[in-house]
Amino acid sequence: MVLTNKTPEEKVNSLFDRVAPEYDSMNNWISMGLQKNWRRETMKKLDIKTNSKLLDVCCGTGAWTADIASELGESGHVTGLDFSKEMLRLAEGKMLNTKQKAKIDLVQGDAMELPFADNSFDGATIGFGLRNVPDASQVLSEMTRVVRPGGFVACLETSQPQNVVVKSVWNVFFKLVPVIAKVRGNNYADYDYLQKTTKEFVSANRLKEMFEETGLWKVTYQQFSLGAVVLHVGYKKEL
């Protein structure tokens, strides 16, 4: 499909509307089933309090949003935000049949201009979405703005392995992703775009610097799958 007369943001939004029905299935295949493990290890790192009020940016079909909700008590709450109406429709369908529904709100909105007041949340997460926004630094700045002093900002994202052998295998694998996607009945161009954003995204060290440039401190990162995926966590400075 050729998209015309649309902004870059609208084009990406249209892409995610199209891939939404197969998004979970393809992510599971691309991650070789490891995405759940990555999120589980991330949750241990965040040490979420049961009464927390949290934000999940670029929540997609709500997989991480639901994981966060499962850590919360009755007074806890998580808001999932995404630009894609189709992603949110699928997320809503998931939540209908879970015990966590009362703890979750789903909001359609722009990660570049979060529709929330300053210091609204105890923490904010973004999973596999930062590489697809027009300006990653702006999104990190917005996430920092809406988190209260002392709260965390966490990003789970693909990265570029530093080991030469691992990186070579990683590059070949991601070149095959759009081919496999087409075989599975998906749009080749959509997944070609997604594999390019993965390959072109910044290194783990550079993303750590971007966290710090946003004003976050105590920034750490943890690598998974030999550096192919990295969790970054930083904290908003106390007043």
Long-range contacts (C-beta under 8 A, 24 or more apart in sequence): 1-187, 1-189, 8-134, 9-83, 9-110, 9-112, 9-134, 12-83, 12-132, 12-134, 13-83, 13-84, 15-190, 15-193, 15-194, 16-60, 16-82, 16-83, 16-84, 16-86, 16-87, 16-132, 17-84, 17-85, 17-86, 17-87, 18-86, 18-187, 18-190, 19-186, 19-187, 19-190, 19-191, 19-194, 20-61, 20-84, 20-86, 20-87, 20-89, 20-90, 21-86, 21-90, 22-184, 22-185, 22-186, 23-60, 23-61, 23-87, 23-90, 24-61, 24-63, 24-90, 25-184, 26-181, 26-184, 26-186, 26-191, 27-128, 29-180, 30-177, 31-229, 34-224, 34-225, 34-229, 35-63, 37-224, 38-156, 38-224, 38-225, 38-229, 38-231, 39-63, 39-64, 39-67, 39-127, 39-156, 40-67, 41-222, 41-224, 41-231, 42-154, 42-156, 42-231, 43-67, 43-68, 43-71, 45-154, 45-222, 45-231, 45-233, 46-123, 46-125, 46-152, 46-154, 46-233, 48-72, 48-123, 49-76, 49-122, 50-75, 50-76, 51-75, 51-76, 52-76, 52-77, 52-122, 52-123, 53-77, 53-78, 53-120, 53-121, 53-122, 54-78, 54-79, 54-121, 54-122, 54-123, 54-124, 54-125, 55-79, 55-81, 55-114, 55-116, 55-120, 55-121, 55-123, 55-124, 55-125, 55-143, 55-146, 55-147, 56-80, 56-81, 56-124, 56-125, 56-126, 56-127, 57-81, 57-111, 57-114, 57-124, 57-125, 57-126, 57-129, 57-139, 57-143, 58-82, 58-83, 58-111, 58-126, 58-127, 58-128, 58-129, 58-130, 58-132, 58-133, 59-87, 59-88, 59-91, 59-106, 59-127, 60-84, 60-87, 60-91, 60-127, 60-128, 60-129, 61-87, 61-90, 61-91, 61-94, 62-90, 62-91, 62-92, 62-94, 62-95, 62-104, 62-106, 63-127, 64-125, 64-127, 64-156, 65-91, 65-104, 65-106, 66-94, 66-95, 66-98, 66-100, 66-104, 68-125, 69-98, 69-100, 69-103, 69-104, 70-100, 72-100, 72-103, 74-103, 76-103, 77-103, 77-104, 77-105, 78-103, 78-104, 78-105, 79-104, 79-105, 79-106, 79-107, 79-116, 79-121, 80-104, 80-105, 80-106, 80-107, 81-106, 81-107, 81-108, 81-109, 81-111, 81-114, 81-115, 82-106, 82-108, 82-109, 83-108, 83-109, 83-110, 83-111, 84-108, 111-139, 111-142, 112-138, 112-139, 112-142, 113-142, 114-142, 114-143, 114-145, 114-146, 116-146, 117-146, 118-145, 118-146, 119-146, 119-147, 119-148, 119-149, 120-146, 120-147, 120-148, 121-146, 121-147, 121-148, 121-151, 122-147, 122-148, 122-151, 122-152, 123-147, 123-151, 123-152, 123-153, 123-154, 124-151, 124-152, 124-153, 124-154, 125-153, 125-154, 125-155, 125-156, 126-154, 126-155, 126-156, 126-157, 127-155, 127-156, 127-157, 128-156, 128-157, 128-158, 129-157, 130-155, 130-157, 130-201, 130-207, 131-157, 131-158, 131-197, 131-198, 131-200, 131-201, 132-194, 132-197, 136-202, 136-207, 136-210, 137-210, 137-213, 137-214, 140-210, 140-211, 140-214, 140-216, 141-214, 141-215, 144-214, 144-215, 144-216, 144-236, 147-236, 148-236, 149-236, 149-237, 149-238, 149-239, 150-235, 150-236, 150-238, 151-235, 151-236, 152-233, 152-234, 152-235, 152-236, 153-211, 153-214, 153-216, 153-233, 153-234, 153-235, 153-236, 154-231, 154-232, 154-233, 154-234, 155-207, 155-211, 155-231, 155-232, 155-233, 156-229, 156-230, 156-231, 157-201, 157-207, 157-229, 157-230, 157-232, 158-198, 158-201, 158-228, 158-229, 158-230, 159-201, 159-203, 159-204, 159-207, 159-223, 159-227, 159-228, 159-229, 159-230, 160-199, 160-201, 160-203, 160-204, 160-227, 161-226, 161-227, 161-228, 162-203, 162-227, 163-226, 163-227, 166-226, 166-227, 166-228, 170-228, 171-199, 174-198, 174-199, 204-230, 204-232, 207-232, 208-232
